């Protein structure tokens, strides 16, 4: 049986980033093998030099697609995803984001009307102040056991995500990649206790959040609550790669 016989042709998944009013766009085709199945994509990105955040909508769409595929497989196996609005347990965990995501989140906040914008900025300030009163930041960005321990200690502080409203994400369409990819089929009680033994996470067919992070590691990863501080203090994002080059680099790391 050939691959084509086993998997009949399907319409490509279309994902896009960029604004044609801001510059020319480039559209190309790509095929990713997901769970042993070739999936065709039609991808549109800015053609010229851009920052990683300018291509981020592509990776957001890919993360959401992988999460949806994993959830569908769990449902077919008789399991259901327990994540839903009103829980918010994982919204008190340490959320690692790439610099590009920090920039994108800052733009989301910039676009908020008042008084919501001031309220969200105040939540960011309060979260940073709470964690800064401890020594957690010293080990938070280290890729070892110390960082894992810092994540556990961070959770114990009970610091809610600045975007959490009524135990639900208030920026759901713009949420970070790692948030899109975090789905569990275990009881929410295990998430509330951060029980490593009890939490059953869905395994996705790829890890766009890690791929973007590796492609955008010039400044290292940072906690979500540092997004606004980073955006205000860090140098402008480098624009030394074209949209297709960034896309190829990230997809090559999946």
N, C-alpha and C positions, 0 to 999 in steps of 0.2 A: 504493500500500500504506500503510495507516495504521500508526501506532506500535503500536497494540494488536495488529494483524495480524502485524507483524514480531516483536514480543516478547510471546509469550503470557503471561498473568498468572501470577505466581509467588507463593508464600507470602512474606509480608514477613519481612525479617531482624529478629529481635527482640533488642534490646540494652537493658540496664537498669542503673541505678545507684541507690543509696539503700536504706535499711532502713525498712520500714513501721513498725517499732517506734520509730523515731526521729522520725517525722513523716509527714504525708500525702505521697503520691506523685502525680505527674501523668503520664498516658500519652497520647501523641499519635502521629499518622502523619506521615511525611515521605517524599518521593521525591527521591533523588539521581541525577543522570545520570552514570554511570560508564562511560567509554569509549564514549559515545554511547548507552548502554543505560540506561533508567530502572529504578532498583532501589528497591523499596518497603521502608520501615523502619517498625517499631513501636518507639518509644523511650519508656522510663519513667525519670523523674528526680524528685528531690525537688521538691515543689511550692513550698516556701518559700525564703527567702534562705539561700544556702549558699556555700561556697567552691568554687573551680574544682576542687579535688581531689575533692570529693564527687561530681562528675559525670564524673571521669576514666575510670571503667570503660567508659562509652559510647565514648570516643575510643580506648581501648585495643582494644575490640572492632572498631571501624571500621578502625584501622590494621592489625590482624591480617587482617581481611577483604580489604582492598586488597592486602596482601602475598600472600595466598593466590590472589587472582584473577590477579595478575601472574605468580606462579609457574606457575599452570595454563596461562596463555597461552604462557609460555616452553616448557613441556613439550610443548604442542601444536605448537610450532614446531620441535621437535627439540632444544631446549636444556634443560639441567637446572640447578637451583640448586645451587651448590657449598657453600653454608653448611650446616654440620651440627655436632652436638656433637662435641668433640674437636679442633676447629680453633682457635677462640679468637683468631685473628689480629686481628679487628676489635675485640676486647675490650681492646685496648691503645690504641685511638684516643680522642681527645677526644670525649666524649659530651655534647652540649648538652641540657639539660633545662629545662623551665619551672619556676618556683617551686612550682606545684601538684604537679609530679612529685617535687620534692625532699621536700615534705611527705609524699607518699604513700610514697616509699622509706624515709623515716625511720620511718613506722608499720610498714612491713614488718620493719625491723630491730628495732623495739621488741617485736614479737611473736615474735621468734626465741627459742628456749629456750637456756639455757646448756649447754655453753660456746660454742655456735656464735655467739651474739650478741656476746660479748666478742671472739671471733676476728675477726668481720666489722668491728667497731668499730676494732680494732687495724689492720686493713688500710686502713680509711679514713684513720686517723691517719698511717699510714706513707706513703700516697699523697700526702696533703696536704703532709707534711713534705718529701718528695722534690721536689715541684714548687715548693714555697715557697723551696727553696734556690736556685732560678733566678729569672729575671725574667719568666717566661712569663705569670704571672697579670696582669701589667700590660697586656698586649694581648689577653688571652684573650676578653674579652666585647665587644670592639670589632667592629662589623659591616663590616670592610674587609679589605684584603689582609693587614694586620698580624695579624688574628685567624687567617687561613688559615695564615700562616707559623707562628704560635704552635701551631696544631694539628699541623703537621708536626714541630715541635721537641718537642712533647709526646709524639708517637709514638716519637721517637728515644729518649726516656727509658725506654721499655719498662715503664711503670707499668701493671700489670694492674688491671682493674676489681675493686673489693673483693668483688664477688659471683662472680668467676670461680673455679671449683673444677674441677680436672682438665680444664682447657681447655674447660669448658662452663659455661653460665649456671646458677647455683644458684637463681635466682628467676625462671625463665623465664616463668611466668604473670604476673608483676608487672613485667617488664622495661620500660624506658622506651619511649616512642613511637618515637624515632629508631632504636632497636635493632630494633623490630619492622619498620620500614620499610627497613632496610638489607639488601638481598639482592643477591648477585652471581651471574653465570653464567660468570665467568672462573675461572681457576685460583687456588686459595688462595695460591699462591706470590706472586701480585701483591699480595694483601692483606698478606702478611707483610712485603713490601718497601714497602708503601704507594705502589705504582707507579700514578700517575694515568693513564698511557698504557695500562696493561694491565688495570686494573680495569673490568669491565663491570657496572655496576649496573642492576638492573631499574628501569624507570620506572613508578611507580605512578600510578593514576588520580586521586590526590588526595594531599594532604600534611597529615594531621591533626596531626603534631608541630609544624609551623610555624604552623598555624591556632591551636592551643592556646597556643603561645608568644606569638603576637600578641595573643590575648585576655587573656593573663595577664602582660603586660609591665610591670607597675607596678614590679617590682624588677629587670627585665632577666633574661636567661637566665644560667645558671651551669653550670659543669662538674659532671658527676655526682659526682665525688669531694668536692664541696663540699656535698652534700645534707645531711649531718648537721650540719655547721657552720652552714649557713643555717637549718635547722630550730631550732637552739638559740639563735641570735642575732637572727633577724629578728622583727619584730612578727607577731602572729597574722594569719592570712590574712583579707582583707576578705570580708565576707558581705553585700554590698550589692546582689547580684543574685539572682533566683530561679533554680532549676534550669532551667526553660524558657528564661529569658533568656540564661543562659550557653550553653545548647545552641544556641539560634538564632544567637548571636554567632559561635561557633566554626564551625558548619556554613556560615554565610555567608562565611567566610574560606577555605573549601576551594578 
